[in-house]
């Protein structure tokens, strides 16, 4: 029987369609396209009346279902996205958070499975999680967790991805054996289990745990053997087996497994490109250079058509460039150099985490040198190459500087946070009995000095430094001394002038308030400066940086993010696997 259920698009089966469309039930209409294949637009002969009926009767749950079906049977990706948006609108109008979450998963699945737009997919999956937090539908929860794990996996967060896949695969495996479920639910859980298994294998392979990956591959191959319902999943396990054989230098075995994978794989250009790469590399290792280049060129055809590339595939262009360099074919060398630059640009955009870690035999410096040689043999395309090279260098510099700046800010914030968690932060290096006894001076009598220091200690502890219009004369009067004695004691025991002493206390105090009281994080820098009695925004920022080692804007940004993450983590604690254990 043809299943139109899928792990990416959960489209329930339908029932009966009669002659009079106006009098039919919704289930009756849907029965007519039950066995249609995905992307078969002839299904719209029934879906369109379904949509019109639901709109007319304002039956939003049914309209939601109709648009889900429309996504599945639409042929073009743009139409799928359009119908996914309509599905989301109907879900909101139905008032069901479960439907809203499902609609977001649906849209994210189009971005991921059909368009390989991981950033867009992640946005949709995160929204799906938001609306599924209170659901009792565990299948929906673990389905969302799976999709979040897939995006994390592709972006290179392998440990985080594993924390999502492990509970998901346990749930799907258990439910796939639940005899109380409908056969289609069992099928969906089985599909979820096999897809999760594939993703876990990818994680272990990328982490270098080939022994664990091999044991899981063998499980996947056994469970998909001679099973027509899971042909696509079997192609993934064959692909993984081929990659493992290549790693073990069993090149002919690798070719055999990868070719089997390609023969079963349907509509997955990303993994097909991986198959072609390792078939080509295996032929290269066996000395079959012509066959290797043929496979490498197939990858370029996929890249041209899809405008997508995995970081792992980048090596394909380095191999092609080397091949044509050895052949003294400057024209093709230039062409594949241009393709490599284009690939790097896309990788930088979609794989910000993985891109810096990808081994670059042809880094920017090498490309610049090669470009100079190639320009002599090929005058065309010069400006295009220069533009791409400059863009690549500029982007790399900007990203590197931003990364370094954020790293330093984070380190300084962590250091300051540690200080703030100490209750003595505001009164750090305050006046104490110890330094009163140790210090000596001939200018102020010891008895008067001790009394004055005790008063200054209380002045700090009571935070009297926040008084408006505080001057040294005013404070001297409050402490029953004179400004000369007061100035001398502050300078001797704190090593600073009165104005700097008071400013230091006020900056530390406002820093503590920013850390402890969320309301202060919404103040403008000007307002914070005013709170400290500092005239200008710039002066406040400079003083804050001088005392704390970090700008107030950066401190506020990091503290807000920390509080948001803390709130998110608290809300995720009740969902197994969505947060890693500490």
N, C-alpha and C positions, 0 to 999 in steps of 0.2 A: 504494500500500500504506500502511496506517495505521501510523505509527511511534509506538511507545510509549516509545522512547528519548527522553530529553530532557536538556538540559544541566543542569537542576536535579536531576532524578531519573533516575539511570542504571539502568534496569531492563531487563536482557537479555531477548531473546525466548525463547520456550519451544517445546516440541515436541509430543508426542502424549499424549492422554488416553484410556485404554481404559475398558471397562465395569466392570472390577473394580478399584476404587480402591486396595485393599490391596496389589495385586500390581504396580501401576504404578511406573515410575521417576519420579523427581522432575521430570525434563525432560518426561516424558510428561504429567504432571498440568498443568504450566505451559503446555503447548501450547494448552490449551482456551480460555485467555483472552488469547491473543496479540493479537487485534484489538479488544479492548474499549477503549473510550475512558477517559481519565483520569476518576476520581471515579465510575466505574460500579460500584456496590456489588454488582451481580449476579455480578461476578467472584469474590466470596467463596464462592460455591457450590463453587468449586474451591480457593480459597486456604485455607479452613478445614481441609479434609482434608489439604492439603499441610502446614500447620502441625502438625496432630496427628501425622502420620506422622513428621515430623522430630523432634518432641519425644519420641515413643515410642522412636525409634531413636537418640536423642541425636546426631543429625547436625547439628552446630551451623553448619557452612557453609551447609547447605540451609535451616536454620531462619532464618539471617541473610537469605538470599535471599527466603524467604517473607514475612518482615516488611517487607522493602523493597517487595515487590509490594503488601503491605497498605497501606503509606503512599500509594502511587500511586493505588490504587483507592478508598481511603476518601473519603467525601464531606465530612465535617466536619473542621475544622482540629484540634479537640481529639482526635479519633480518630487523625489523622495523627501528632500528637505522641506519643500513647500507643504507637502501633506503632513509631515512630522510637526510642523508649526501649527497646522490646523488641528491636528490631534491634540496638541498641547492646549490649545485654546478650548477645545471641547472638554478636556479633562478638568481644566479650571472651572468651567461652567457647571460641570457635574458635581462639584463640591467634594470630590474624593481625593485625598492625598495619595492614596495608592495609585489611582489613575494618573495623577500628575507625575508621580515618581516614574511610573512605567513609560509615560510619554517622553520624559527626559532621557531615559535609557534608550528608547527607540531612536531618538534624534542623535544621541551620542554614538549609537551603533552604526548609523549611516556614516557619520564622520570618520569613525574608526575603520569599519570593515570595508566600506566602499570607497572612501576618499583618502584614507590614511592621514587625516588631519588630527593629530593627537592632542594638540592644545585645545582645539574646539571640542573634541570628544570629552576631554577631562572636565571642561566647564560644565557640560551637560550631565556627566556622571556625578559631579559634586552636588549639583542641584537635585538630582534624583535622590542622592543620599539624604539631603536636607528634608525632603518630603517623605522619606520612608522611615524616619527615626521612630515614629510611633506606630508603625504598621505591625500587625501580627502575622503578616505574610513573610515567613522566613525565606521562602524561595526568592522573593523579590529582594530581600536584604542581601542574601549571599550572591545573587546575580549582580547586584550593584557593586558589591565588594570585589567580585571577579573582574568586572570591567575597570574598576579603579586600579586593581593590580596589574591588568594588562598595560595600561598607560604608564604606570610606574616602571614596569618591566622594560618597555621600549625606551623610556627616558634614562634607564640605567640605575634606578633605585632597586637593586635586586633584593636586598635584605628586606626592605619595606614591602616589596611585592610578595615575597614569600610569606610574610606575616598575614597577608590578605588571602593568599591562595590556600594555605594549609587548612584553616577552618572551613573555607568554601568547599574544598574537595572532600572533606570529611562529611559535610552536610549532603552534598550531591550524591556521594557514594551510598550513604545510608538511605536516602530517599529513593534512590534508583532500585533499591531492594525491598521497598515498602509495597507489599501486595495489596494494601488497602487503597492505593492511589489508582487513578485512571491511567490507562496505558499511555496516553499522550503526556501525562505528567511524569510518568516513569521515563519516557523517552527524553523529555527535556532535562530531567535530572541526570540521566545517563550522558547526555551530550555535554552538560555542564561539568560532569566529572572528567570526561576525556579531554575537554578543552583546558580545564584547570591543570590536569596532569601534564599536558603539553607545555603550558606556561611555566610550570615548576621545573621541568626539564631544561627549559631555556635559561632559567635563573641559575641552576646548578652548573650548567655548561659555562656560562659567562663568569661564574665565580671560580671556575677551574676544578670543580668537584666532578670529574668525569666518571668515577666509579658509581656515585650515586645516580648521576644522569643515566648511565647505562642500565642500571637495574630498573629504573622507571620506564625507560624506553621499551625494554623487554615486556614489561607489564602492559604497556599501551599496545604493542604489536599483538600480544596474545588476545587481548580483549577486543581488538578490531578485526581479527582474522576472519575472513570469509563472511563479513557482516556488511550487507549492502546499505544499511542505514547510516554507517559511519565511515564511508569511503574517504571523505575529506580529512577526517581525523587520522585515519590510517596513513594518508599521504604525509601528514605532519610527523608522525612517529618514524616513518621511513626516512624522511629528511633528516631527522635527528640522528638516526642510526648511521646514515651516510656521513654526516659530519664527524661522528665519533670514529668511524673507520678511517676517515682522512687524518684525524688527529693521531691515530695509531699507525699511520703510514701504510695502511692497507688500501692502496689507491684503486685497484680494480674493484674491490668490494664496495668501496665508497661510490664509485661510478654506478655500479649495479643498483645499489639502494636508492641513490638520488634519481636515477632514471625511472625507477619504479614510482618514486614519489611524484615526479612530474606527470607520469601517465595517469595518476589518480587525482591530482590536484586540479581544482576548478576555481577560476575567478579569484585567485589570490596572487597578484603579480609580485607582491613584496617577498613572499617566501619562495616563489618560483625563481626570482632573481638569485636568492641564496643557493638554491639547487644548481643553477647554471654556473655560479661562481666556483663552487667546489667541484663540480664536474670538470670545469676548465682547469682548475688548479691540479686536480688529480691527473688529467691528461698531460699537463705540463711536467709533473713529476715523473710521468712514465715516458717522457720524451716525445709525446705526440703534440707538437707545437701547433700545427694547423688546427686540430680539433679543439685545442685549448682556446685559441683566438676566436674560433667560430662561436664558442659558448660565451666568451667575454663580450662579443659584439651583440649577442642576444640581450644581454643585460642593458647595454646602451639603448637598444630599441625600446625596452621596457621603460627606461628612464625618460626617454624622449616622449613617450606616449603618456606616462603617468605623472611626470614631473615630481617624482618621489624617489627617495633613496634611503636605505638604512645605512648607518655609519659603517657597518661591517662590509658593505658593498663598495666602499670607497677604494679599496685595494684594487678593484677591477680596473680602474683607470690608470693606476700606477703601473700595473702589468702591461696594459696596452701601450702606454707611453714608452716604457722600456723596450717593448717589442719593436715599435716603429723607429725608435732611436737607433737600435742595433741595425735596422734595415736601411738607415739613412733616408727614411721617408718623412721629410720635414712637414709635408702637408697633413698627413694623418697624425703626426706627433703634435702638431699645433691644435688640430681639432680635438683630440682627447685631452690635451692640457686645458683647453677652454671648458670642456665638459667637467673636468675635475674641479676647476674653480667654481663652476655652477653648482656642482654637488656640495662643495664645502660651504657655499653660501646657504644652501637649503639645510644642511646639517646644523649649521650654527643657529638657524632660526628655530628648527623643530626639535633639536636634540642638544639644548644648551648644557645639559649635564654631561652627556657623553662626548660631545664634540672636542673639548680640550684634552680628553684622554685617548682619542683615536691616534694611533701611530701614524705620523706623517713623514714618510720617506721624501715626499715631494712637498716640503713646507714652503712657506712664502718666499724665502730666500732662494731656494732652488728653482722655484717657478720663475722668479725674476731673471735669474741667470739664463734659464732655458729660453725664456721669451726673447732675450736679446739675440740669441743664435737663430731662433726660428724666424724672426722678423726679416733677416737678410734673405731667406729663401721664400718667404711669403709676405708680400706687402699688404695683402688684404687682411682685414680684421684687426689691424694694429690698435686703432683707437678703442675698439671693443675690449681687447685684452687688457690694455692699460687701465681702462675704467674698472674692469673687474678686479684687477690686481690691487689698485688703489683702494677700492671699496673693501676688499678682503683685509688689507693691512689696517685700514682705518677702523673697521669693525673689530678686528682682533685687539687693537690697541685700546679702543673704548671699552670693550668687554673686560680686558685684563685690568685696566685702571679701576673700573667700577668694582670688579671682584676684589682687588687689593684694598680699595677704600672701605668696602663693606666689611671685609675681614678685620681690618684695623678697628673700625667702629665697633664691631661686635666684641672684639677683645677688650676694648676700653669700657664698653658698657658692662661686660661681665665683671671686670675689675671693680668698677664703681658700684655695681649691684652688691658685690660682696661687702664693700665698705658700708653701704646703706643698710645692710642686714645687721650691722653692728650698731647697737643703740647709742654708742658714743660718737657716731659719725659727725653730727652737728658740732659737738664739743671736742672734736679730735684735738689732741695736744692742749687740752684745757689746763687752766691753772690748777695745781695740786699742792698738797702739803709737802710732797717730796721735793719738787723743784723750788718751793719756797725756802726750804731749809738749806738746799745745796748752793743756791746762788748767793753771791756776795756783791755788795755795792757800797760805795762811800758817799753816794749822793743822797740817798733816802734812808732814814733811820730804820733799822730792822723791824722794830715794833710797828711803826707806821706802815711799813711795806707789807708785813704779814696781814694786817687788818685790811689794807687796800686790796690785796690779792684775794682774800676771802670774799670781799664784796664783789669783786669782778667775777669770781667763780659763781656766785648767786645770780649776778647779772646775766651770765651766759645760760645758766640752767633755767632761769625764768623767761628766757628769750626776750629780755627787755631791749635787746638790740633792734627790735622791729618798730620801736617808737618812731613816729614821724618827726622829721626835723631834728634828729639827734645830732648834737655837736659835742666836741670834747669839753667845752665849757659847761654845757647842760649836764652831761654825765658826771663831770667833776663835782658839780653842785649836788647832784643826787647821791653821790658816794661820799659827800662831806670831805672833799679834799680839794686840791687845786689842779689846774690843767697841766702845770709843768710836771708835778709828781706823777699824775696819771699817765701822761705821754711817755715819761721815762720808764715807768714800770711796764707798760705795754710793749715798748720797744725792746726792753731788756729781756722780758720773758716770752714774748711772742715773735720778736725779730721783725716787727713791722710797725708802720705808722698807725695812728688811731683810725684814720679813714679806711685804710686797707684792712685793718683788724675788723671793723664793723662790717665792711663789705663782704669779707670772707665768711663771717657768721651768717649774714643774710643769704648769700649764695648757697651755702651748705643747707640752710634751713629750707629754702625754696626747692632745692634738689630733693630733699627728703619728702617734702609735700608732694612733689611730682611723682615720686615713687610710690608713696603710700595712699594718696587720695586721687582717685581717677578724675575728679572734676577739674583739677589743675591741668590735666593733659589737654583740656579744651581751650585753655587760655592762649591768647596770642603772645608772641614774644614781647611785644610792647607792654601788654598787661603784666606779664611776669616781671619785666624790668621795673615797672611802676611799683609793684609789690615790694621790690627790693630797694626802692628809693633811688634807682639808677636812671639817669636822664634819657639815655638813648638805647635803642635796640642793639646797635653794634657794640656799644660799650658793655652792655649786659652779656652779650654773646661771647665777647672776648674774655671777660672776667670768669664766666661760667667754664669756658674752655681751659683757662689758666688754672683754675682750682680743681676741676674734675677730669680734664683730659679729653673731653668730648663736647661737641657743640650742643646747645639745648635742643635744637631742631632734631638732631640725630638721636639724642636721649629720649625725647618724647616719642619719636617714630618707633624706636626699638621697644619702649615700654608698652605702647599701644599694641604692637604686634604680639608681644609676650602675653599680654592680658587676653587678647583675642584667641591666641593659640591655647591658652589655659582654659578658656571657656569652651572652645571646640572640643578639647580633649575630655573635659568633664562630661560633655554631652555624648561623647562616643564610647564612654566606658561601659555602657550597657550593651554594646554590640560586639560580640566575640569576633576577634580577628581584625577589626577595623583600626585598632591601635596596637602597636607592638608593646609587649610587656617591658617594663623598665628593669 
